Amino acid sequence: MIGLELVEDRESKTPMDAKFVADVFERTKDYGVLCSKAGRFGNVLRFLPPMCITEDDVDFALDVLDQSLKEATENMKKLKKK
């Protein structure tokens, strides 16, 4: 299992808003990468890759995660402007 804790900033480690994490979760799912939400504050994404995962699979999952985080960040900025 791989856990990715999302925080607002690295110094204070304030948990990222659970709605943002849910947005990232939905976007990764839409791209075909399954994970789960976890953590006391709902700010952790858990990945459970199979033992037979390939380097190409990892690269794909990281690309999807990167894209999902970018899209969720843009979406959050748009919502704050309204």
C-alpha positions, 0 to 999 in steps of 0.5 A: 500500500502506498499512502499519499497525504495531501497538505496545504503547505509542507511546513504547517502540514495543515490537511488539504480540504477533503473536497479537494481530495475527493475531486482528485479521487474522482479525476483519477478514477475517470482516467482509469487509476483506482485508489481510495480516500482515507485518513482522519481528515479525508486527505489521504489517497491510498494506492494498492498496486498489484505485485506484478505492476510494471514500470509502464503502469507506474508511469501511467499512474503517476501521469494520471495523478499529476494531471488530476492534481493539476485539474483539481487545483484549477477547479479549486481556483475557479470556485474561489473566484466565484 
